[in-house]
Amino acid sequence: MRKTGKSRRTQEAAIIGGDLMLAPLVAMMRLPLMAMDGGSSQPWSTETARAVNEKTAAMAEGVFAAQMSFLQSASRFWPEIFSGRTPSLFNGVATERSISAALKPASRAVKANAAVVSGEPKKRLTSPPCIRIARTALPV
């Protein structure tokens, strides 16, 4: 019998949940910065404006991802009916996928903010070997 893929979805949900558990830590570590902003004459500091911008962008990404997930489930409606399966829109799988898709951007933002606030060095992305070779072959 073929696996339904629930283990992968469960694993993704656990990863998202683990990342979102860092949110109270990030808020606690940013609280002194926000308290300093409250006493200044400027309405928002650069850090506060960036934090609000990140949260707004993550929310917009999440809403878009959830809508796209529901659109994909709706496009699979008739093929699921004709194949004899219960449509994902009816059995809750579409909702599960949509919630997971909506929380991924927030999860990424919280994880990145936790790394920034805790002072972890940024991970450098390495370019593929073919690009490194091309860079070294170019005359300087």
PyMOL commands that set and color helices and strands:
alter all, ss='L'
color gray80, all
select helices_A, chain A and resi 6-20+23-39+46-75+77-82+88-91+93-118+129-137
alter helices_A, ss='H'
color red, helices_A
deselect
rebuild
show_as cartoon
